[in-house]
Amino acid sequence: MKNRALSIKKLSVSFKMNGQYYKAVDNIDLDIMENEVFAIVGESGCGKSATAMSILRLHNENYTKIEGEINFGGKDLVSISEHGLNKIKGKEIGMIFQDPLSALNPLHRIGKQIEEMFVIHTNLNSLDRKNRALELLEDVGIPNPEIAYNSFPHELSGGMRQRIIIAIALSLSPSLLIADEPTTALDVTIQAQILDLMRDLKEKSKASVILITHDLGVVAEMADRVAVMYAGQIVELANVDEIFENPKHPYTKSLLSSIPRKSKSTNRLNTIFGSVPDLMNMPRDGCRFSSRIPWINEKEHEENPKLQEIEPNHFVRCSCYKNFHFQDSSIEKVKEKE
Amino acid sequence: MANILEVKNLKVYYPIKGGLMGRTIGHVKAVDDISFAIGEGETVGLVGESGCGKSTTGKAILGLVKIHSGQIVFNGEDITKYIGKNRSPYRKNVQMIFQDVYSSMNPKERVLDIIAEPLRNFEKLTKVEERKKVEELLSIVGLSSSNILKYPHQFSGGQRQRIGIARALALKPKLIVCDEPVSALDLSVQAQVLNYLKDIQEEFGIAYLFISHDLGVVEYMCKNLMVMHKSRFVEKGTEDTIYKNPVHIYTKRLMAATPDLDTKNRQKNAEIRKKIAEEYENSKSRYYKEDGTVYDLKKLSEEHYVAMP
C-alpha cells in the first residue's frame, strides 16, 4: 500500500455573493497517493479549480471560506499560519497554471524568475543559482538554455512559456505538483510534448500530481486515478481504466458519449439535458444530477446520496446509476455495437 | 456535384511598417498561395496550429481581410472584386460563426436586434414579420422565443454560440465559415452545438468551411480535410486517404498528438510520438524547402494531395 501524499477531509469552499456564502465545493474527501497522477475532471463551474486553489489557499480570503482539513506532511493547510504556508508553497507543493503568460512577470528575465525560488527557499549563492536554473531549463527541454535564461516572457512561444512555468514549479523538487489545466491554452502538438514531459519528470522525481482538466483525452493519456466532479461534489472516483471502460454514474457516461471521435461521423453526439445550475441556484438536497436526467424516475435517486464503493476502489454517488439509460436510445445501441 | 466556392491561388500578406515614414518594409505571408474548392452542402475541415493562417483564410473568404492576390469564385462567378463590399449579394450568401461569439455581439443590443441585423440589411420586412422570423430562427437552434428581448450577457456560452448560429442562418446562406465554433465550450455544450450544425446542414443544404485545431471535432464533422502549416497546405484529402494514411510528417505529428481515449494505448502512443518527433527532426529537408517553407502540393491520387518535392 502506498502512502498518502495529501489527504483532504470534508473540504468545503464557499464564495461570498451578495453578502451570502455559497458552497462551490461541498464536503469532499480525497486521498492523493505518493507518485500518482490524480485527475479531477468536470465542466466549468463544477468546483475542480476551486478545490485545487484551496490546497494552497490561493483564493481571496475576503470572499472565501474554507472549511475542513487538508493534511499534508503532518500539517493542516487550512489552519496553518500564513508564514507556515509560505514555507510549503513552491518548496513542497508546486503549482502550474493554465495561462503561462499571466503567471510570469513580464518585466523580469526568465532566469531571474526561476532563481526567485532559490532566493526565497535556499541559501545558494548566485553562481549556484544560475547553474541550477540552467539545468532546470535543460530538463524541461528548452533548446538553448542560455538564451532562454536571458529572455523576457514575451519573447518565448506559448509552449516554451509553459515549460518555464513547469521548470519553476519543479525547481525545488516538490513532492506534490498541482497542474490546473496545464495544456488548455496550447496547440495539440505542443500539448502532447508538455504531457510527455510531465510524465517523464514525474517518473524521475517520484512526485504526485493533481491534474485539473476538462479534457477527457488528457485524462486518458495522463491519469492513474480520476475523480469526476459535478456541482461541487465528486460523483465518481475510480482508476482511469475503470472510468473509461466501465463508467457508472450517469454524468460520467454522458460526458464520455459526447466526445466527438474518429470515424463515427454518421452518429449524433449525446448532449446533456438542461444546463449546469449556477452557484446561487444549485440544488443542495438529493441527487444534484437529477435535474439533468428528468426521464429517470425520481424513486431511482437516493434522498441523501453519498459516495459508495460499489466495486473495489470504484466509488459512485447516488443509486440512480443502477437503472440509468440515455433518453435517446440510439446512443446506447451504438455503444453495444462497438 | 457543383462547387459552391472555389479559391484559386489565394495570398494574404500583412504589411510590416517601419522606417522613417512608416513605409512598408516587408510582408508577413499569412496565407501564401493556396487553392481549394467546397462543394454544395459539403463540409470541408481546415486544421493546423495557431498562427498557421487558417483563420486568415476564413476571413479572406468573407472579405474581412484584404486579399493580396488570387481569385475567389462563388457559384461559378468570379466575385473577387465585390468581396468586402457592403450589401453585395455575395455577403448574403456567405456567413461566419466566430470562436468568441460574445465579442462578436454588441452588448447593448437585444437578441432581436442581433439576429435581425442581417435581415434589416438585405430584406425589407415589417416589424411583425421580422419578429416572427427571429422567433423562427431561435427555435431552429433550440432557444425559446421568450429570450428575444434579453441581452447577450444573460446567456451561457453555449446559448450565445447558438444565437451566433441563428444570426448566421438568418439570410439562408449557401456557405458558412465556422472559425473554431466550439473550442471555447464545455464538452456537453460542444456536442449540442455540433449536433445543431449537422442538423441545419441537412435541412438547408449549407456548405461549411470548418476551421479548428481539434482533430477529433474535425473528424466528426468533415469528410474532407485540409492540413495547413506555415501559411500553406501540407496535405489535402478525404476520410479514406488522409485519416488512414497520412503522408506528410506534419500531418503525422498532428495525428499522433491527438489524445487517445483508450488508456491501454498510452505507452504505445508516447513511443509513436517519440518516433515521429525524431523523424521530423531528421527528415526536415525532405518535407520542407531549404528556407523552411512548404513545397507545392503534389497529386498522390484523385483525392489525396501532399506537399512534397
Chai-1 contact restraints between the chains, C-beta under 6 A:
chainA,res_idxA,chainB,res_idxB,connection_type,confidence,min_distance_angstrom,max_distance_angstrom,comment,restraint_id
A,E43,B,D186,contact,1.0,0.0,6.0,A-B,restraint_1
A,S44,B,D186,contact,1.0,0.0,6.0,A-B,restraint_2
A,D187,B,E49,contact,1.0,0.0,6.0,A-B,restraint_3
A,D187,B,S50,contact,1.0,0.0,6.0,A-B,restraint_4
A,V188,B,A257,contact,1.0,0.0,6.0,A-B,restraint_5
A,V188,B,T258,contact,1.0,0.0,6.0,A-B,restraint_6
A,T189,B,R253,contact,1.0,0.0,6.0,A-B,restraint_7
A,T189,B,A257,contact,1.0,0.0,6.0,A-B,restraint_8
A,A192,B,A257,contact,1.0,0.0,6.0,A-B,restraint_9
A,A192,B,R273,contact,1.0,0.0,6.0,A-B,restraint_10
A,D196,B,A270,contact,1.0,0.0,6.0,A-B,restraint_11
A,G217,B,P259,contact,1.0,0.0,6.0,A-B,restraint_12
A,V218,B,P259,contact,1.0,0.0,6.0,A-B,restraint_13
A,A220,B,L261,contact,1.0,0.0,6.0,A-B,restraint_14
A,A220,B,T263,contact,1.0,0.0,6.0,A-B,restraint_15
A,E221,B,P259,contact,1.0,0.0,6.0,A-B,restraint_16
A,V240,B,T263,contact,1.0,0.0,6.0,A-B,restraint_17
A,D241,B,T263,contact,1.0,0.0,6.0,A-B,restraint_18
A,F244,B,T263,contact,1.0,0.0,6.0,A-B,restraint_19
A,L255,B,L187,contact,1.0,0.0,6.0,A-B,restraint_20
A,S258,B,L187,contact,1.0,0.0,6.0,A-B,restraint_21
A,S258,B,S188,contact,1.0,0.0,6.0,A-B,restraint_22
A,S258,B,A191,contact,1.0,0.0,6.0,A-B,restraint_23
A,P260,B,G216,contact,1.0,0.0,6.0,A-B,restraint_24
A,P260,B,V217,contact,1.0,0.0,6.0,A-B,restraint_25
A,P260,B,Y220,contact,1.0,0.0,6.0,A-B,restraint_26
A,K262,B,E219,contact,1.0,0.0,6.0,A-B,restraint_27
A,S265,B,Y220,contact,1.0,0.0,6.0,A-B,restraint_28
A,R268,B,N195,contact,1.0,0.0,6.0,A-B,restraint_29
A,L269,B,A191,contact,1.0,0.0,6.0,A-B,restraint_30
A,L269,B,L194,contact,1.0,0.0,6.0,A-B,restraint_31
A,L269,B,N195,contact,1.0,0.0,6.0,A-B,restraint_32
A,T271,B,S188,contact,1.0,0.0,6.0,A-B,restraint_33
A,T271,B,A191,contact,1.0,0.0,6.0,A-B,restraint_34
A,T271,B,Q192,contact,1.0,0.0,6.0,A-B,restraint_35
A,I272,B,S188,contact,1.0,0.0,6.0,A-B,restraint_36
A,S275,B,S156,contact,1.0,0.0,6.0,A-B,restraint_37
